[in-house]
């Protein structure tokens, strides 16, 4: 996701597939310090703060806008002022730019006017705000765009893969998706095309597979560009932690890496497996299943967000009441009315 889009700070409560890289990072962090965004009304407006895994408020709701924590810091906003806070709520880096975004690999994107650049953990400008669009640093490189063309820079701000692509995405497992003449292909970190541009849509490689779309159907390729699961689905997700969610017609199910259906197409919606659970939707309600397809948290919620860390929490709403539940379905924090 471009920083110019991501930096429009809002009340973000979840990650979706667009934030898988963040999910991977958070799984490796100390879960005792994990922070979850909460919103509490002061009868005039909502204020945002954070709770821990046990549902205890660790940073009182006093901010207008907040982001998730990444690498120990979050961006918060009060009025027109933005700043970075640590997991205890202390200000550690003032934001002197129009918008600041989360850190990734010790560098964060910032925006001034129509241009973006990057700061370091000291809050110093590490790469000047000279780009039109900026992606986060992943695997040592960041995708950027200028004058309608995209390329890649290193942490010194040097262009290491020329600005020649229509669209660019972040590296994952050593490869990045680039668009040439309206088709997506893949390059390596030397800028060499390793899978020719041929796809209408692509995602990112995880565990050696990437869902791709051609002629309105999705399937999977490996890192050699070989189609290993035929393009036959109306949508496909990642093999993130086991089976991948796929869609046929208006129903979702799960397949393994051999293309075999392991969880039937019984659902109206489905997400990837994270820490053994996947969010699914049936009859307009959401819940969670395990890798065997067994419902482990009832499909009763009006809205539901995925568990996105080990021993994490999920934000749910049922009958007008919202809050966080743990992996047993127990409510650990309920938003005050």
C-alpha positions as CSV (number, residue, x, y, z in Angstrom):
1,X,0.0,0.0,0.0
2,X,1.3,3.4,-0.8
3,X,2.3,5.6,2.1
4,X,0.2,8.4,0.6
5,X,-2.8,6.3,1.0
6,X,-1.8,4.7,4.3
7,X,-1.0,8.0,5.9
8,X,-4.6,9.1,6.0
9,X,-4.7,8.1,9.7
10,X,-8.0,6.6,10.8
11,X,-9.4,4.3,13.4
12,X,-7.8,1.2,12.2
13,X,-8.7,-1.9,14.1
14,X,-7.5,-4.7,12.0
15,X,-5.1,-6.0,9.4
16,X,-6.3,-7.5,6.2
17,X,-4.4,-9.3,3.6
18,X,-2.8,-6.0,2.5
19,X,-0.9,-6.2,5.8
20,X,0.5,-9.7,5.9
21,X,4.0,-8.5,6.2
22,X,3.0,-6.7,9.4
23,X,1.4,-9.9,10.7
24,X,4.6,-11.8,10.2
25,X,6.5,-9.2,12.2
26,X,4.0,-9.1,15.0
27,X,4.1,-12.9,15.4
28,X,7.7,-12.6,16.3
29,X,7.2,-9.9,18.9
30,X,6.7,-10.3,22.6
31,X,3.0,-10.9,22.9
32,X,2.9,-9.7,26.5
33,X,3.5,-6.2,25.1
34,X,1.0,-6.5,22.2
35,X,-1.3,-3.4,22.0
36,X,-4.8,-3.3,20.6
37,X,-6.6,-0.1,19.5
38,X,-9.8,0.8,21.4
39,X,-12.3,3.6,20.8
40,X,-14.2,5.2,23.7
41,X,-16.9,7.9,23.4
42,X,-16.6,11.0,25.5
43,X,-20.2,11.9,24.5
44,X,-18.8,14.5,22.0
45,X,-16.5,12.3,19.9
46,X,-14.5,9.1,20.1
47,X,-11.0,9.0,21.5
48,X,-8.6,6.2,20.8
49,X,-6.2,4.3,23.1
50,X,-4.8,0.8,23.6
51,X,-5.3,-2.3,25.7
52,X,-3.1,-5.3,26.2
53,X,-3.8,-9.0,25.6
54,X,-5.7,-9.2,28.9
55,X,-8.0,-6.4,28.1
56,X,-6.4,-3.9,30.5
57,X,-6.1,-0.3,29.4
58,X,-2.4,0.4,29.0
59,X,-2.6,3.7,27.1
60,X,-5.8,5.7,28.0
61,X,-8.0,6.8,25.1
62,X,-7.0,10.4,24.6
63,X,-6.0,10.5,20.9
64,X,-8.1,11.5,17.9
65,X,-6.5,9.0,15.5
66,X,-4.0,6.2,16.0
67,X,-2.3,3.4,14.1
68,X,-1.3,-0.1,15.1
69,X,2.1,-0.5,16.7
70,X,5.0,-1.5,14.5
71,X,8.5,-2.1,15.7
72,X,7.5,-0.8,19.1
73,X,6.1,2.5,17.9
74,X,2.7,3.9,16.8
75,X,1.6,7.1,15.2
76,X,-1.0,9.1,17.1
77,X,-2.8,12.3,16.3
78,X,-4.4,14.9,18.6
79,X,-5.9,17.8,16.6
80,X,-3.4,18.5,13.8
81,X,-0.4,17.2,15.8
82,X,1.1,13.8,15.1
83,X,3.8,12.0,17.0
84,X,5.2,8.6,17.6
85,X,4.6,7.0,21.0
86,X,6.1,3.9,22.6
87,X,4.2,1.0,24.1
88,X,3.8,2.8,27.4
89,X,2.3,5.9,25.7
90,X,5.4,8.1,25.9
91,X,6.2,10.5,23.1
92,X,9.5,9.4,21.5
93,X,9.5,11.1,18.1
94,X,7.6,14.3,17.2
95,X,6.3,14.4,13.7
96,X,7.2,17.6,11.9
97,X,5.6,16.5,8.6
98,X,2.0,16.6,7.3
99,X,1.7,12.8,7.7
100,X,3.9,10.2,9.4
101,X,3.5,6.4,8.9
102,X,4.6,3.3,10.8
103,X,8.2,2.1,10.9
104,X,9.3,-0.8,8.8
105,X,12.9,-2.0,9.0
106,X,13.8,1.0,11.2
107,X,12.6,3.6,8.6
108,X,9.2,5.3,8.3
109,X,7.5,7.1,5.5
110,X,6.6,10.8,5.8
111,X,4.7,13.2,3.5
112,X,5.2,16.9,2.9
113,X,2.8,18.4,0.4
114,X,2.6,16.1,-2.6
115,X,6.0,14.4,-1.9
116,X,7.1,11.6,0.4
117,X,10.4,10.5,1.9
118,X,11.6,8.6,4.9
119,X,12.8,9.3,8.5
120,X,15.0,7.2,10.8
121,X,14.3,6.2,14.5
122,X,15.8,9.5,15.6
123,X,13.2,11.4,13.6
124,X,15.8,12.7,11.2
125,X,15.1,12.8,7.5
126,X,17.0,9.9,6.1
127,X,15.7,10.1,2.5
128,X,14.4,13.5,1.3
129,X,10.8,13.9,0.4
130,X,11.2,13.8,-3.4
131,X,9.0,10.9,-4.4
132,X,5.3,10.9,-5.5
133,X,4.5,7.6,-3.8
134,X,6.4,5.5,-1.3
135,X,6.1,1.9,0.0
136,X,7.5,0.6,3.3
137,X,11.0,-0.9,3.3
138,X,10.8,-4.7,3.1
139,X,13.7,-7.0,2.6
140,X,16.0,-3.9,2.5
141,X,14.3,-2.1,-0.4
142,X,11.4,0.2,-0.9
143,X,9.2,0.6,-3.9
144,X,8.8,4.3,-4.9
145,X,7.2,6.2,-7.8
146,X,8.1,9.5,-9.5
147,X,6.5,11.0,-12.6
148,X,4.2,8.0,-13.1
149,X,7.1,5.4,-13.1
150,X,8.1,3.1,-10.3
151,X,11.4,1.6,-9.1
152,X,13.2,0.7,-6.0
153,X,15.6,2.4,-3.6
154,X,17.9,1.3,-0.8
155,X,18.1,2.8,2.7
156,X,20.5,5.4,1.5
157,X,17.9,6.7,-1.0
158,X,19.8,5.4,-3.9
159,X,17.8,4.1,-6.9
160,X,19.0,0.5,-7.3
161,X,16.3,-0.6,-9.7
162,X,15.4,2.0,-12.3
163,X,12.1,3.9,-12.4
164,X,10.7,2.2,-15.4
165,X,7.6,0.3,-14.3
166,X,3.9,1.3,-14.5
167,X,3.3,-0.1,-11.0
168,X,5.5,-1.6,-8.3
169,X,4.9,-3.6,-5.2
170,X,7.1,-4.6,-2.2
171,X,9.5,-7.5,-2.3
172,X,8.5,-10.8,-0.7
173,X,10.7,-13.9,-0.6
174,X,13.2,-12.2,-2.9
175,X,10.7,-11.3,-5.7
176,X,8.6,-8.2,-6.4
177,X,5.6,-7.7,-8.6
178,X,5.9,-5.1,-11.3
179,X,3.5,-4.0,-14.1
180,X,4.7,-3.6,-17.7
181,X,2.3,-2.9,-20.5
182,X,-0.7,-3.5,-18.3
183,X,0.5,-7.0,-17.3
184,X,2.1,-8.1,-14.0
185,X,5.4,-10.0,-13.8
186,X,8.2,-10.4,-11.2
187,X,11.7,-9.1,-10.8
188,X,14.5,-10.1,-8.4
189,X,16.7,-7.7,-6.4
190,X,19.0,-7.2,-9.3
191,X,16.1,-5.9,-11.3
192,X,16.1,-8.9,-13.6
193,X,12.7,-10.1,-14.8
194,X,12.4,-13.7,-13.6
195,X,8.7,-14.2,-14.4
196,X,7.6,-12.4,-17.5
197,X,4.6,-9.9,-17.4
198,X,1.5,-12.0,-18.2
199,X,-0.9,-11.7,-15.4
200,X,-3.9,-9.4,-14.9
201,X,-3.6,-9.5,-11.1
202,X,-1.0,-10.8,-8.6
203,X,-0.5,-10.8,-4.9
204,X,2.8,-11.6,-3.1
205,X,4.8,-14.8,-2.6
206,X,4.4,-16.5,0.8
207,X,5.7,-20.0,1.4
208,X,6.7,-20.2,-2.2
209,X,3.3,-19.7,-3.8
210,X,1.5,-16.6,-5.1
211,X,-2.1,-16.3,-6.2
212,X,-2.4,-14.9,-9.7
213,X,-5.2,-13.9,-12.1
214,X,-5.5,-14.3,-15.8
215,X,-8.6,-14.1,-18.0
216,X,-10.8,-13.6,-14.9
217,X,-9.6,-16.8,-13.1
218,X,-7.2,-17.2,-10.2
219,X,-4.7,-20.0,-9.5
220,X,-1.3,-20.3,-8.1
221,X,2.3,-20.2,-9.4
222,X,5.6,-21.1,-7.8
223,X,8.7,-18.9,-7.8
224,X,9.8,-20.4,-11.2
225,X,6.6,-19.0,-12.7
226,X,5.1,-22.4,-13.2
227,X,1.3,-22.7,-12.7
228,X,1.1,-25.3,-10.0
229,X,-2.7,-25.0,-9.3
230,X,-4.8,-24.3,-12.3
231,X,-6.4,-20.9,-12.8
232,X,-10.0,-22.0,-12.0
233,X,-11.1,-19.9,-9.1
234,X,-13.0,-16.6,-8.8
235,X,-10.6,-15.4,-6.1
236,X,-7.7,-16.9,-4.2
237,X,-5.8,-16.1,-1.0
238,X,-2.5,-17.1,0.4
239,X,-1.1,-20.4,1.7
240,X,-0.1,-18.4,4.8
241,X,-0.4,-21.0,7.6
242,X,-1.7,-24.1,5.8
243,X,-4.7,-24.2,3.5
244,X,-5.5,-21.2,1.3
245,X,-9.0,-19.7,0.9
246,X,-10.4,-19.8,-2.6
247,X,-13.7,-18.8,-4.1
248,X,-15.9,-20.6,-6.7
249,X,-19.1,-18.9,-7.7
250,X,-20.4,-17.2,-4.6
251,X,-18.9,-19.7,-2.1
252,X,-15.5,-20.0,-0.3
253,X,-13.6,-23.0,0.8
254,X,-10.0,-24.0,1.3
255,X,-7.4,-26.0,-0.7
256,X,-4.0,-27.5,0.1
257,X,-0.8,-27.0,-2.0
258,X,-1.8,-29.9,-4.2
259,X,-5.0,-28.2,-5.2
260,X,-7.2,-30.6,-3.2
261,X,-10.2,-29.2,-1.4
262,X,-9.7,-29.7,2.3
263,X,-12.5,-27.6,3.6
264,X,-15.7,-27.5,1.5
265,X,-17.1,-24.5,-0.3
266,X,-19.7,-23.7,2.4
267,X,-18.9,-20.1,3.3
268,X,-19.9,-16.6,2.1
269,X,-16.4,-15.3,3.0
270,X,-13.1,-16.7,4.2
271,X,-9.7,-15.4,5.3
272,X,-6.2,-16.9,5.7
273,X,-5.2,-19.1,8.6
274,X,-3.2,-17.3,11.3
275,X,-2.1,-19.2,14.4
276,X,-4.4,-22.1,13.5
277,X,-7.7,-20.1,13.0
278,X,-9.4,-18.6,10.0
279,X,-12.2,-16.1,9.9
280,X,-15.2,-17.3,7.9
281,X,-18.7,-15.9,7.1
282,X,-22.0,-17.8,6.8
283,X,-25.6,-16.5,6.7
284,X,-24.3,-13.0,7.1
285,X,-22.4,-13.8,10.3
286,X,-18.8,-14.3,11.1
287,X,-16.8,-16.7,13.3
288,X,-13.7,-18.9,13.2
289,X,-12.7,-22.4,12.1
290,X,-9.6,-24.5,12.6
291,X,-7.6,-26.2,9.9
292,X,-9.8,-29.2,10.1
293,X,-12.8,-27.0,9.2
294,X,-14.3,-27.3,12.7
295,X,-16.1,-24.2,14.0
296,X,-14.2,-23.3,17.2
297,X,-15.7,-19.8,17.7
298,X,-19.4,-19.7,16.8
299,X,-20.4,-18.0,13.6
300,X,-22.6,-15.4,15.3
301,X,-20.9,-12.1,14.9
302,X,-22.3,-9.2,12.9
303,X,-18.8,-8.0,12.1
304,X,-15.5,-9.6,12.9
305,X,-11.8,-9.0,12.3
306,X,-9.2,-11.8,12.1
307,X,-6.8,-12.9,14.9
308,X,-3.6,-11.5,13.5
309,X,-0.9,-12.5,16.1
310,X,-0.1,-15.5,18.2
311,X,-2.2,-15.5,21.3
312,X,-3.8,-12.4,20.0
313,X,-7.3,-10.9,20.1
314,X,-10.0,-10.3,17.5
315,X,-12.4,-7.4,17.3
316,X,-16.0,-8.4,17.0
317,X,-19.5,-6.8,17.0
318,X,-22.7,-8.6,18.0
319,X,-26.2,-7.1,18.6
320,X,-24.7,-3.6,18.6
321,X,-22.0,-4.4,21.2
322,X,-18.3,-4.4,20.2
323,X,-15.1,-5.5,21.8
324,X,-12.2,-7.9,21.7
325,X,-12.4,-11.7,22.2
326,X,-9.6,-14.2,22.8
327,X,-9.1,-17.5,20.9
328,X,-11.5,-19.2,23.2
329,X,-14.3,-16.7,22.3
330,X,-14.1,-15.1,25.7
331,X,-14.7,-11.3,25.8
332,X,-11.6,-9.6,27.3
333,X,-12.7,-6.0,26.6
334,X,-16.1,-4.5,25.7
335,X,-16.5,-1.0,24.4
336,X,-18.4,1.2,26.8
337,X,-21.7,2.5,25.5
